[in-house]
Amino acid sequence: DAAMLVECKWTKRPIGVDILRHLEGKAGLVSRDLGSRRRLFGLCARSGFTDAVEQEAARRDDLFLFDLPRIVAGE
């Protein structure tokens, strides 16, 4: 009943809100294919996230952040 759309970046700088907004924009391209499924968003980052992205994730229940230590730990 849900679909997770994920953007992964292997850069040396933290992921910012611009990457999140770009992912949300891409969601519009597949909205017809997702039907009535709830959309979840995920960001994977080698070098973590900006404070703005961290704050947005804390406010939302549809945004999940995966940094390198979490990915390696399999959480």
FIPASE-56446 format. One line per field, with one value per residue: residue in three letters; x, y, z of N, C-alpha, C in turn. Coordinates in nm, 2 decimals. Layout:
<nodes>
rest = (Ala	...) $
nx = (X	...) $
ny = (Y	...) $
nz = (Z	...) $
cax = (X	...) $
cay = (Y	...) $
caz = (Z	...) $
cx = (X	...) $
cy = (Y	...) $
cz = (Z	...) $
</nodes>
This chain:
<nodes>
rest = (Asp	Ala	Ala	Met	Leu	Val	Glu	Cys	Lys	Trp	Thr	Lys	Arg	Pro	Ile	Gly	Val	Asp	Ile	Leu	Arg	His	Leu	Glu	Gly	Lys	Ala	Gly	Leu	Val	Ser	Arg	Asp	Leu	Gly	Ser	Arg	Arg	Arg	Leu	Phe	Gly	Leu	Cys	Ala	Arg	Ser	Gly	Phe	Thr	Asp	Ala	Val	Glu	Gln	Glu	Ala	Ala	Arg	Arg	Asp	Asp	Leu	Phe	Leu	Phe	Asp	Leu	Pro	Arg	Ile	Val	Ala	Gly	Glu) $
nx = (0.08	0.22	0.48	0.82	1.03	1.35	1.66	2.00	2.31	2.66	2.85	3.10	2.99	2.73	2.39	2.15	1.85	1.78	1.82	1.63	1.39	1.42	1.38	1.12	1.00	1.04	0.87	0.63	0.64	0.59	0.35	0.10	0.15	0.18	-0.07	-0.31	-0.13	0.05	0.30	0.64	0.95	1.30	1.63	1.96	2.29	2.63	2.78	2.62	2.36	2.23	2.15	1.90	1.77	1.77	1.60	1.37	1.31	1.26	1.01	0.84	0.66	0.70	0.95	1.26	1.59	1.91	2.22	2.57	2.69	2.45	2.36	2.56	2.54	2.30	2.05) $
ny = (-0.12	0.11	0.31	0.35	0.61	0.67	0.85	0.83	0.94	0.97	1.16	1.39	1.58	1.69	1.60	1.83	2.03	2.08	1.84	1.68	1.81	1.78	1.50	1.48	1.61	1.43	1.23	1.31	1.23	0.96	0.93	0.85	0.58	0.49	0.48	0.47	0.44	0.52	0.76	0.74	0.88	0.85	0.93	0.86	0.89	0.93	1.12	1.22	1.47	1.80	2.04	2.15	1.95	1.74	1.86	1.88	1.61	1.54	1.66	1.53	1.23	1.08	1.08	0.94	0.90	0.78	0.74	0.67	0.51	0.40	0.26	0.07	-0.07	-0.19	-0.10) $
nz = (0.00	-0.01	-0.16	-0.19	-0.28	-0.37	-0.34	-0.40	-0.31	-0.36	-0.26	-0.14	0.01	0.24	0.18	0.06	0.09	-0.17	-0.32	-0.21	-0.29	-0.56	-0.58	-0.49	-0.70	-0.91	-0.83	-0.92	-1.18	-1.18	-1.06	-1.16	-1.21	-0.96	-0.85	-0.59	-0.39	-0.09	-0.08	0.00	0.09	0.05	0.14	0.07	0.18	0.15	0.29	0.49	0.59	0.54	0.80	0.75	0.60	0.79	0.98	0.84	0.80	1.06	1.11	0.94	0.85	0.63	0.53	0.51	0.63	0.53	0.63	0.57	0.79	0.89	0.67	0.63	0.87	0.83	0.91) $
cax = (0.00	0.31	0.59	0.93	1.11	1.48	1.77	2.12	2.42	2.79	2.94	3.17	2.92	2.60	2.28	2.07	1.70	1.76	1.81	1.49	1.29	1.43	1.32	0.97	0.95	1.04	0.76	0.52	0.65	0.54	0.23	0.00	0.18	0.17	-0.21	-0.35	-0.03	0.11	0.44	0.74	1.07	1.42	1.76	2.08	2.40	2.77	2.84	2.52	2.26	2.24	2.06	1.77	1.71	1.75	1.49	1.25	1.28	1.20	0.88	0.76	0.65	0.71	1.08	1.36	1.73	2.00	2.36	2.66	2.69	2.32	2.35	2.66	2.48	2.18	1.93) $
cay = (0.00	0.23	0.30	0.44	0.67	0.69	0.91	0.80	1.03	0.93	1.28	1.42	1.69	1.65	1.62	1.94	2.03	2.08	1.70	1.63	1.88	1.72	1.37	1.50	1.65	1.31	1.16	1.35	1.16	0.83	0.93	0.77	0.44	0.45	0.47	0.53	0.41	0.63	0.79	0.76	0.93	0.82	0.98	0.78	0.98	0.89	1.22	1.28	1.56	1.93	2.06	2.17	1.82	1.67	1.92	1.84	1.47	1.53	1.70	1.45	1.09	1.01	1.10	0.86	0.94	0.67	0.78	0.56	0.42	0.33	0.16	-0.04	-0.15	-0.26	-0.05) $
caz = (0.00	-0.01	-0.25	-0.14	-0.39	-0.30	-0.42	-0.33	-0.35	-0.31	-0.27	-0.01	0.09	0.28	0.09	0.10	0.05	-0.32	-0.36	-0.16	-0.38	-0.69	-0.57	-0.48	-0.84	-0.99	-0.79	-1.00	-1.31	-1.17	-0.97	-1.23	-1.20	-0.81	-0.81	-0.46	-0.28	-0.02	-0.13	0.10	0.03	0.12	0.09	0.11	0.16	0.20	0.38	0.57	0.55	0.60	0.91	0.69	0.57	0.92	1.05	0.76	0.83	1.20	1.10	0.84	0.87	0.50	0.48	0.58	0.59	0.55	0.61	0.55	0.90	0.90	0.56	0.66	0.99	0.78	0.98) $
cx = (0.09	0.42	0.70	1.01	1.24	1.58	1.89	2.23	2.55	2.89	3.00	3.11	2.79	2.49	2.19	1.92	1.68	1.75	1.67	1.39	1.30	1.36	1.17	0.92	0.95	0.92	0.64	0.52	0.59	0.41	0.12	0.02	0.17	0.02	-0.24	-0.24	0.02	0.26	0.53	0.87	1.19	1.54	1.87	2.20	2.53	2.81	2.73	2.43	2.28	2.14	1.92	1.70	1.68	1.62	1.36	1.21	1.22	1.05	0.78	0.76	0.67	0.85	1.18	1.50	1.82	2.14	2.45	2.67	2.56	2.31	2.44	2.60	2.36	2.05	1.83) $
cy = (0.13	0.20	0.40	0.48	0.71	0.76	0.88	0.89	0.98	1.05	1.30	1.54	1.64	1.68	1.74	1.93	2.03	1.94	1.64	1.69	1.81	1.58	1.39	1.54	1.52	1.22	1.19	1.28	1.02	0.82	0.85	0.62	0.39	0.43	0.54	0.50	0.53	0.64	0.81	0.80	0.89	0.88	0.90	0.87	0.92	0.99	1.29	1.38	1.70	1.94	2.08	2.04	1.74	1.73	1.88	1.70	1.45	1.57	1.61	1.30	1.01	1.03	1.02	0.89	0.82	0.72	0.66	0.46	0.34	0.22	0.04	-0.13	-0.22	-0.22	0.01) $
cz = (0.00	-0.11	-0.20	-0.26	-0.32	-0.40	-0.34	-0.40	-0.28	-0.32	-0.14	0.06	0.13	0.18	0.15	0.05	-0.10	-0.37	-0.32	-0.26	-0.52	-0.69	-0.56	-0.62	-0.92	-0.95	-0.87	-1.14	-1.30	-1.09	-1.03	-1.21	-1.05	-0.77	-0.67	-0.35	-0.22	-0.06	-0.01	0.03	0.12	0.06	0.15	0.08	0.22	0.31	0.47	0.51	0.61	0.72	0.86	0.66	0.69	0.99	0.97	0.79	0.97	1.20	1.02	0.88	0.74	0.44	0.57	0.53	0.63	0.52	0.60	0.67	0.92	0.79	0.59	0.78	0.95	0.86	0.89) $
</nodes>
